[in-house]
Amino acid sequence: MVENFPRSSEKTRDGGKNIKEFVTASWIAKALNTTSQNISLAGRRALNPNYRGDFIKPDATLDEGTPIWLKKKAEDYIRKKKVGK
């Protein structure tokens, strides 16, 4: 089965050897058919040490507090959510 995910435009280089792709809330929102505001809020909640939900914890936050996720981790979460529907 081939999944069509939105394109990621955010990449960082790890020592020039590995490229790690990060995605934003809007990228995840498109794949899950929801709003980026819902995804951002869920991401910020997941950063709380007392959080008990199943949403994926962001891998980093930008200077202004915007959560971002590793693309591979986000894709795995999206597949899991789509199978559960």
N, CA, C and O atoms as a Tinker XYZ file with bonds, in Angstrom:
   340  protein
     1  N      0.848000   -1.179000    0.000000    73     2
     2  CA     0.000000    0.000000    0.000000    64     1     3
     3  C      0.892000    1.240000    0.000000    63     2     4     5
     4  O      1.824000    1.340000    0.798000    81     3
     5  N      0.613000    2.151000   -0.869000    73     3     6
     6  CA     1.381000    3.389000   -0.965000    64     5     7
     7  C      0.610000    4.499000   -0.279000    63     6     8     9
     8  O     -0.573000    4.708000   -0.548000    81     7
     9  N      1.290000    5.208000    0.609000    73     7    10
    10  CA     0.673000    6.331000    1.323000    64     9    11
    11  C      1.127000    7.626000    0.670000    63    10    12    13
    12  O      2.296000    7.763000    0.309000    81    11
    13  N      0.235000    8.553000    0.517000    73    11    14
    14  CA     0.592000    9.879000    0.021000    64    13    15
    15  C      0.634000   10.836000    1.193000    63    14    16    17
    16  O     -0.405000   11.198000    1.746000    81    15
    17  N      1.831000   11.245000    1.573000    73    15    18
    18  CA     2.008000   12.185000    2.660000    64    17    19
    19  C      2.314000   13.557000    2.076000    63    18    20    21
    20  O      2.898000   13.655000    0.997000    81    19
    21  N      1.928000   14.606000    2.771000    73    19    22
    22  CA     2.310000   15.951000    2.326000    64    21    23
    23  C      3.829000   16.065000    2.281000    63    22    24    25
    24  O      4.529000   15.343000    2.991000    81    23
    25  N      4.330000   16.952000    1.466000    73    23    26
    26  CA     5.772000   17.131000    1.346000    64    25    27
    27  C      6.331000   17.891000    2.541000    63    26    28    29
    28  O      5.693000   18.800000    3.072000    81    27
    29  N      7.515000   17.511000    2.947000    73    27    30
    30  CA     8.211000   18.200000    4.030000    64    29    31
    31  C      9.213000   19.180000    3.435000    63    30    32    33
    32  O      9.912000   18.859000    2.474000    81    31
    33  N      9.277000   20.361000    4.005000    73    31    34
    34  CA    10.245000   21.330000    3.497000    64    33    35
    35  C     11.305000   21.670000    4.531000    63    34    36    37
    36  O     12.190000   22.483000    4.263000    81    35
    37  N     11.230000   21.062000    5.704000    73    35    38
    38  CA    12.179000   21.403000    6.759000    64    37    39
    39  C     13.175000   20.269000    6.954000    63    38    40    41
    40  O     12.792000   19.147000    7.284000    81    39
    41  N     14.448000   20.565000    6.751000    73    39    42
    42  CA    15.499000   19.568000    6.907000    64    41    43
    43  C     16.654000   20.166000    7.698000    63    42    44    45
    44  O     16.946000   21.357000    7.590000    81    43
    45  N     17.298000   19.335000    8.485000    73    43    46
    46  CA    18.536000   19.751000    9.138000    64    45    47
    47  C     19.580000   18.691000    8.846000    63    46    48    49
    48  O     19.245000   17.527000    8.628000    81    47
    49  N     20.820000   19.080000    8.839000    73    47    50
    50  CA    21.889000   18.124000    8.560000    64    49    51
    51  C     22.560000   17.714000    9.870000    63    50    52    53
    52  O     22.800000   18.538000   10.752000    81    51
    53  N     22.852000   16.427000    9.969000    73    51    54
    54  CA    23.512000   15.865000   11.131000    64    53    55
    55  C     24.939000   15.492000   10.738000    63    54    56    57
    56  O     25.182000   14.393000   10.237000    81    55
    57  N     25.874000   16.401000   10.963000    73    55    58
    58  CA    27.262000   16.130000   10.633000    64    57    59
    59  C     27.513000   15.965000    9.143000    63    58    60    61
    60  O     28.570000   15.468000    8.754000    81    59
    61  N     26.584000   16.364000    8.312000    73    59    62
    62  CA    26.745000   16.233000    6.878000    64    61    63
    63  C     26.557000   14.823000    6.355000    63    62    64    65
    64  O     26.623000   14.608000    5.145000    81    63
    65  N     26.323000   13.851000    7.233000    73    63    66
    66  CA    26.192000   12.454000    6.818000    64    65    67
    67  C     24.736000   12.014000    6.738000    63    66    68    69
    68  O     24.332000   11.365000    5.773000    81    67
    69  N     23.970000   12.356000    7.721000    73    67    70
    70  CA    22.564000   11.962000    7.762000    64    69    71
    71  C     21.691000   13.205000    7.671000    63    70    72    73
    72  O     21.931000   14.205000    8.348000    81    71
    73  N     20.693000   13.124000    6.836000    73    71    74
    74  CA    19.742000   14.230000    6.763000    64    73    75
    75  C     18.528000   13.835000    7.584000    63    74    76    77
    76  O     17.902000   12.805000    7.335000    81    75
    77  N     18.204000   14.661000    8.560000    73    75    78
    78  CA    17.016000   14.423000    9.374000    64    77    79
    79  C     15.938000   15.381000    8.906000    63    78    80    81
    80  O     16.127000   16.597000    8.900000    81    79
    81  N     14.820000   14.825000    8.519000    73    79    82
    82  CA    13.718000   15.653000    8.057000    64    81    83
    83  C     12.736000   15.865000    9.195000    63    82    84    85
    84  O     12.323000   14.916000    9.862000    81    83
    85  N     12.374000   17.103000    9.406000    73    83    86
    86  CA    11.386000   17.468000   10.405000    64    85    87
    87  C     10.133000   17.963000    9.704000    63    86    88    89
    88  O     10.199000   18.538000    8.617000    81    87
    89  N      8.993000   17.734000   10.338000    73    87    90
    90  CA     7.723000   18.208000    9.792000    64    89    91
    91  C      7.020000   19.067000   10.828000    63    90    92    93
    92  O      7.254000   18.951000   12.031000    81    91
    93  N      6.163000   19.923000   10.328000    73    91    94
    94  CA     5.419000   20.841000   11.189000    64    93    95
    95  C      4.017000   20.310000   11.453000    63    94    96    97
    96  O      3.604000   19.288000   10.905000    81    95
    97  N      3.307000   21.022000   12.298000    73    95    98
    98  CA     1.929000   20.660000   12.619000    64    97    99
    99  C      1.050000   20.682000   11.374000    63    98   100   101
   100  O      0.162000   19.840000   11.235000    81    99
   101  N      1.277000   21.615000   10.479000    73    99   102
   102  CA     0.437000   21.688000    9.278000    64   101   103
   103  C      0.638000   20.464000    8.387000    63   102   104   105
   104  O     -0.309000   20.013000    7.742000    81   103
   105  N      1.840000   19.927000    8.341000    73   103   106
   106  CA     2.118000   18.721000    7.559000    64   105   107
   107  C      1.340000   17.535000    8.131000    63   106   108   109
   108  O      0.706000   16.785000    7.388000    81   107
   109  N      1.393000   17.371000    9.447000    73   107   110
   110  CA     0.665000   16.276000   10.097000    64   109   111
   111  C     -0.837000   16.492000    9.955000    63   110   112   113
   112  O     -1.585000   15.545000    9.710000    81   111
   113  N     -1.277000   17.734000   10.108000    73   111   114
   114  CA    -2.702000   18.054000   10.014000    64   113   115
   115  C     -3.271000   17.675000    8.650000    63   114   116   117
   116  O     -4.377000   17.140000    8.571000    81   115
   117  N     -2.536000   17.944000    7.585000    73   115   118
   118  CA    -3.008000   17.580000    6.239000    64   117   119
   119  C     -3.200000   16.077000    6.118000    63   118   120   121
   120  O     -4.178000   15.616000    5.531000    81   119
   121  N     -2.270000   15.318000    6.671000    73   119   122
   122  CA    -2.350000   13.860000    6.583000    64   121   123
   123  C     -3.494000   13.291000    7.418000    63   122   124   125
   124  O     -4.066000   12.259000    7.066000    81   123
   125  N     -3.829000   13.957000    8.522000    73   123   126
   126  CA    -4.883000   13.468000    9.417000    64   125   127
   127  C     -6.211000   14.195000    9.221000    63   126   128   129
   128  O     -7.172000   13.950000    9.950000    81   127
   129  N     -6.262000   15.086000    8.237000    73   127   130
   130  CA    -7.488000   15.824000    7.930000    64   129   131
   131  C     -8.021000   16.590000    9.144000    63   130   132   133
   132  O     -9.194000   16.481000    9.500000    81   131
   133  N     -7.143000   17.357000    9.759000    73   131   134
   134  CA    -7.516000   18.199000   10.892000    64   133   135
   135  C     -6.805000   19.544000   10.728000    63   134   136   137
   136  O     -6.217000   19.813000    9.680000    81   135
   137  N     -6.857000   20.373000   11.744000    73   135   138
   138  CA    -6.216000   21.684000   11.651000    64   137   139
   139  C     -4.823000   21.663000   12.279000    63   138   140   141
   140  O     -4.529000   20.854000   13.159000    81   139
   141  N     -3.988000   22.565000   11.806000    73   139   142
   142  CA    -2.645000   22.664000   12.388000    64   141   143
   143  C     -2.720000   23.149000   13.834000    63   142   144   145
   144  O     -1.852000   22.825000   14.645000    81   143
   145  N     -3.753000   23.922000   14.157000    73   143   146
   146  CA    -3.930000   24.376000   15.539000    64   145   147
   147  C     -4.160000   23.184000   16.470000    63   146   148   149
   148  O     -3.606000   23.137000   17.568000    81   147
   149  N     -4.980000   22.219000   16.033000    73   147   150
   150  CA    -5.211000   21.021000   16.853000    64   149   151
   151  C     -3.922000   20.235000   17.059000    63   150   152   153
   152  O     -3.648000   19.761000   18.161000    81   151
   153  N     -3.137000   20.099000   16.004000    73   151   154
   154  CA    -1.888000   19.341000   16.098000    64   153   155
   155  C     -0.878000   20.073000   16.977000    63   154   156   157
   156  O     -0.214000   19.447000   17.803000    81   155
   157  N     -0.753000   21.386000   16.813000    73   155   158
   158  CA     0.171000   22.166000   17.648000    64   157   159
   159  C     -0.195000   22.063000   19.118000    63   158   160   161
   160  O      0.673000   21.884000   19.972000    81   159
   161  N     -1.482000   22.179000   19.406000    73   159   162
   162  CA    -1.944000   22.079000   20.791000    64   161   163
   163  C     -1.648000   20.693000   21.359000    63   162   164   165
   164  O     -1.164000   20.572000   22.484000    81   163
   165  N     -1.936000   19.654000   20.585000    73   163   166
   166  CA    -1.655000   18.289000   21.042000    64   165   167
   167  C     -0.156000   18.097000   21.261000    63   166   168   169
   168  O      0.251000   17.427000   22.210000    81   167
   169  N      0.663000   18.676000   20.394000    73   167   170
   170  CA     2.113000   18.573000   20.550000    64   169   171
   171  C      2.608000   19.267000   21.801000    63   170   172   173
   172  O      3.456000   18.736000   22.518000    81   171
   173  N      2.082000   20.451000   22.064000    73   171   174
   174  CA     2.487000   21.170000   23.283000    64   173   175
   175  C      2.029000   20.415000   24.528000    63   174   176   177
   176  O      2.750000   20.369000   25.525000    81   175
   177  N      0.845000   19.828000   24.476000    73   175   178
   178  CA     0.374000   19.025000   25.618000    64   177   179
   179  C      1.267000   17.809000   25.830000    63   178   180   181
   180  O      1.558000   17.440000   26.968000    81   179
   181  N      1.703000   17.185000   24.734000    73   179   182
   182  CA     2.542000   15.987000   24.832000    64   181   183
   183  C      3.903000   16.286000   25.462000    63   182   184   185
   184  O      4.569000   15.372000   25.948000    81   183
   185  N      4.319000   17.543000   25.459000    73   183   186
   186  CA     5.587000   17.919000   26.092000    64   185   187
   187  C      5.497000   17.948000   27.615000    63   186   188   189
   188  O      6.521000   17.938000   28.299000    81   187
   189  N      4.285000   17.985000   28.143000    73   187   190
   190  CA     4.079000   18.007000   29.589000    64   189   191
   191  C      4.489000   16.654000   30.174000    63   190   192   193
   192  O      4.032000   15.619000   29.688000    81   191
   193  N      5.341000   16.634000   31.206000    73   191   194
   194  CA     5.779000   15.368000   31.800000    64   193   195
   195  C      4.628000   14.515000   32.344000    63   194   196   197
   196  O      4.766000   13.298000   32.458000    81   195
   197  N      3.500000   15.137000   32.678000    73   195   198
   198  CA     2.357000   14.391000   33.211000    64   197   199
   199  C      1.369000   13.952000   32.129000    63   198   200   201
   200  O      0.320000   13.392000   32.447000    81   199
   201  N      1.684000   14.195000   30.874000    73   199   202
   202  CA     0.792000   13.860000   29.756000    64   201   203
   203  C      0.614000   12.348000   29.644000    63   202   204   205
   204  O      1.584000   11.593000   29.694000    81   203
   205  N     -0.639000   11.916000   29.491000    73   203   206
   206  CA    -0.929000   10.487000   29.399000    64   205   207
   207  C     -1.619000   10.092000   28.101000    63   206   208   209
   208  O     -2.058000    8.952000   27.952000    81   207
   209  N     -1.716000   11.016000   27.173000    73   207   210
   210  CA    -2.361000   10.725000   25.895000    64   209   211
   211  C     -1.454000    9.922000   24.978000    63   210   212   213
   212  O     -0.348000    9.539000   25.360000    81   211
   213  N     -1.932000    9.668000   23.761000    73   211   214
   214  CA    -1.152000    8.861000   22.823000    64   213   215
   215  C     -0.559000    9.669000   21.674000    63   214   216   217
   216  O      0.026000    9.094000   20.756000    81   215
   217  N     -0.701000   10.998000   21.709000    73   215   218
   218  CA    -0.132000   11.805000   20.636000    64   217   219
   219  C      1.387000   11.827000   20.760000    63   218   220   221
   220  O      1.929000   11.812000   21.866000    81   219
   221  N      2.063000   11.864000   19.626000    73   219   222
   222  CA     3.532000   11.809000   19.630000    64   221   223
   223  C      4.148000   13.099000   20.178000    63   222   224   225
   224  O      3.725000   14.210000   19.861000    81   223
   225  N      5.156000   12.897000   21.005000    73   223   226
   226  CA     5.869000   14.027000   21.600000    64   225   227
   227  C      6.736000   14.686000   20.530000    63   226   228   229
   228  O      7.434000   13.986000   19.795000    81   227
   229  N      6.709000   16.008000   20.427000    73   227   230
   230  CA     7.577000   16.690000   19.458000    64   229   231
   231  C      9.051000   16.388000   19.738000    63   230   232   233
   232  O      9.455000   16.214000   20.888000    81   231
   233  N      9.829000   16.331000   18.686000    73   231   234
   234  CA    11.260000   16.062000   18.824000    64   233   235
   235  C     12.060000   17.327000   19.071000    63   234   236   237
   236  O     13.204000   17.272000   19.522000    81   235
   237  N     11.454000   18.466000   18.772000    73   235   238
   238  CA    12.110000   19.759000   18.991000    64   237   239
   239  C     11.053000   20.850000   18.927000    63   238   240   241
   240  O      9.929000   20.633000   18.474000    81   239
   241  N     11.444000   22.020000   19.389000    73   239   242
   242  CA    10.586000   23.193000   19.221000    64   241   243
   243  C     11.436000   24.303000   18.623000    63   242   244   245
   244  O     12.621000   24.434000   18.930000    81   243
   245  N     10.818000   25.088000   17.773000    73   243   246
   246  CA    11.502000   26.236000   17.192000    64   245   247
   247  C     11.563000   27.349000   18.226000    63   246   248   249
   248  O     10.916000   27.254000   19.269000    81   247
   249  N     12.322000   28.397000   17.960000    73   247   250
   250  CA    12.519000   29.487000   18.922000    64   249   251
   251  C     11.223000   30.042000   19.488000    63   250   252   253
   252  O     11.150000   30.375000   20.671000    81   251
   253  N     10.205000   30.143000   18.653000    73   251   254
   254  CA     8.939000   30.718000   19.112000    64   253   255
   255  C      8.041000   29.682000   19.796000    63   254   256   257
   256  O      6.891000   29.981000   20.117000    81   255
   257  N      8.556000   28.468000   20.021000    73   255   258
   258  CA     7.798000   27.439000   20.722000    64   257   259
   259  C      7.003000   26.517000   19.820000    63   258   260   261
   260  O      6.256000   25.668000   20.305000    81   259
   261  N      7.152000   26.673000   18.516000    73   259   262
   262  CA     6.435000   25.830000   17.564000    64   261   263
   263  C      6.996000   24.412000   17.598000    63   262   264   265
   264  O      8.196000   24.226000   17.399000    81   263
   265  N      6.147000   23.403000   17.849000    73   263   266
   266  CA     6.644000   22.025000   17.886000    64   265   267
   267  C      6.921000   21.492000   16.481000    63   266   268   269
   268  O      6.205000   21.812000   15.532000    81   267
   269  N      7.974000   20.671000   16.360000    73   267   270
   270  CA     8.264000   19.965000   15.114000    64   269   271
   271  C      8.607000   18.517000   15.445000    63   270   272   273
   272  O      9.063000   18.212000   16.547000    81   271
   273  N      8.381000   17.628000   14.477000    73   271   274
   274  CA     8.557000   16.199000   14.675000    64   273   275
   275  C      9.463000   15.638000   13.592000    63   274   276   277
   276  O      9.517000   16.166000   12.481000    81   275
   277  N     10.177000   14.564000   13.918000    73   275   278
   278  CA    10.917000   13.844000   12.893000    64   277   279
   279  C      9.909000   13.251000   11.917000    63   278   280   281
   280  O      8.897000   12.686000   12.331000    81   279
   281  N     10.181000   13.376000   10.633000    73   279   282
   282  CA     9.233000   12.934000    9.608000    64   281   283
   283  C      8.904000   11.450000    9.753000    63   282   284   285
   284  O      7.736000   11.070000    9.666000    81   283
   285  N      9.904000   10.614000    9.969000    73   283   286
   286  CA     9.686000    9.161000   10.096000    64   285   287
   287  C      8.742000    8.858000   11.255000    63   286   288   289
   288  O      7.832000    8.039000   11.126000    81   287
   289  N      8.960000    9.515000   12.373000    73   287   290
   290  CA     8.120000    9.307000   13.554000    64   289   291
   291  C      6.679000    9.748000   13.273000    63   290   292   293
   292  O      5.729000    9.077000   13.677000    81   291
   293  N      6.527000   10.869000   12.587000    73   291   294
   294  CA     5.197000   11.374000   12.245000    64   293   295
   295  C      4.496000   10.430000   11.273000    63   294   296   297
   296  O      3.304000   10.160000   11.423000    81   295
   297  N      5.222000    9.926000   10.281000    73   295   298
   298  CA     4.627000    8.990000    9.322000    64   297   299
   299  C      4.143000    7.724000   10.018000    63   298   300   301
   300  O      3.057000    7.227000    9.720000    81   299
   301  N      4.942000    7.200000   10.943000    73   299   302
   302  CA     4.540000    6.003000   11.692000    64   301   303
   303  C      3.269000    6.267000   12.493000    63   302   304   305
   304  O      2.365000    5.432000   12.521000    81   303
   305  N      3.199000    7.417000   13.137000    73   303   306
   306  CA     2.014000    7.778000   13.923000    64   305   307
   307  C      0.783000    7.904000   13.017000    63   306   308   309
   308  O     -0.298000    7.431000   13.364000    81   307
   309  N      0.953000    8.538000   11.870000    73   307   310
   310  CA    -0.161000    8.724000   10.934000    64   309   311
   311  C     -0.674000    7.374000   10.440000    63   310   312   313
   312  O     -1.884000    7.159000   10.373000    81   311
   313  N      0.226000    6.475000   10.097000    73   311   314
   314  CA    -0.189000    5.131000    9.658000    64   313   315
   315  C     -0.982000    4.432000   10.756000    63   314   316   317
   316  O     -2.020000    3.825000   10.494000    81   315
   317  N     -0.489000    4.521000   11.976000    73   315   318
   318  CA    -1.164000    3.887000   13.111000    64   317   319
   319  C     -2.568000    4.459000   13.288000    63   318   320   321
   320  O     -3.520000    3.714000   13.521000    81   319
   321  N     -2.696000    5.772000   13.180000    73   319   322
   322  CA    -3.999000    6.420000   13.349000    64   321   323
   323  C     -4.961000    6.046000   12.226000    63   322   324   325
   324  O     -6.150000    5.841000   12.472000    81   323
   325  N     -4.458000    5.956000   10.996000    73   323   326
   326  CA    -5.326000    5.623000    9.868000    64   325   327
   327  C     -5.796000    4.176000    9.930000    63   326   328   329
   328  O     -6.915000    3.879000    9.513000    81   327
   329  N     -4.973000    3.278000   10.438000    73   327   330
   330  CA    -5.364000    1.877000   10.590000    64   329   331
   331  C     -6.430000    1.748000   11.663000    63   330   332   333
   332  O     -7.328000    0.913000   11.552000    81   331
   333  N     -6.336000    2.571000   12.703000    73   331   334
   334  CA    -7.275000    2.514000   13.826000    64   333   335
   335  C     -8.652000    3.059000   13.517000    63   334   336   337
   336  O     -9.564000    2.894000   14.326000    81   335
   337  N     -8.839000    3.708000   12.370000    73   335   338
   338  CA   -10.149000    4.290000   12.032000    64   337   339
   339  C    -11.120000    3.246000   11.567000    63   338   340
   340  O    -12.264000    3.567000   11.244000    81   339
